[in-house]
């Protein structure tokens, strides 16, 4: 039980350090990486709390949170790269466009 408490404290320290990185980060990508890492640490903390309380349904919540964390990270990076969500992720080369129109 002491080991689990120590790991929870270590996770809180890691989250605090990542929050500092989130607010002070020199570039946008450092801040997004810190935000993604905070989400991962919270995911581990949810799984740990579920284990301590004997409730395995917390693991389902943690998995859902992991999916939301991943999709939101991709969306944030795409928005800051293209300044829009309307740009497709895969671009067709110009030579294929000309052949299909001709």
C-alpha positions, 0 to 999 in steps of 0.5 A, spaced: 500 500 500 505 504 501 508 503 494 502 505 491 501 511 495 508 513 493 507 512 486 501 517 486 505 522 489 510 521 484 505 522 479 502 528 482 509 531 482 510 529 475 503 533 473 506 539 477 512 539 473 509 538 466 504 544 468 510 548 469 512 546 462 505 547 459 505 554 461 512 556 460 514 552 454 518 556 449 514 553 443 507 551 441 509 544 440 513 544 447 506 546 450 502 541 446 507 535 448 506 537 455 499 537 455 499 530 452 503 528 457 499 531 463 493 527 459 497 521 460 499 521 467 492 523 469 490 516 465 495 512 469 492 516 475 485 514 474 487 507 473 491 507 479 485 510 483 481 504 480 485 499 482 486 502 489 478 502 490 477 495 487 473 498 481 475 495 474 470 500 471 475 506 472 479 502 467 474 503 461 474 511 463 481 511 463 481 508 456 476 513 453 480 519 456 486 516 452 482 516 446 480 523 447 487 525 449 490 522 442 484 525 438 485 532 441 492 532 440 492 531 433 486 536 432 490 541 436 496 540 432 493 540 425 489 546 427 496 550 429 499 547 422 494 549 417 489 554 421 483 550 419 480 544 420 478 544 413 484 541 410 485 534 409 490 530 412 492 527 405 494 531 399 493 528 392 499 530 388 498 535 382 500 530 377 494 525 379 489 531 379 491 533 372 490 526 369 483 525 373 480 531 370 483 530 363 
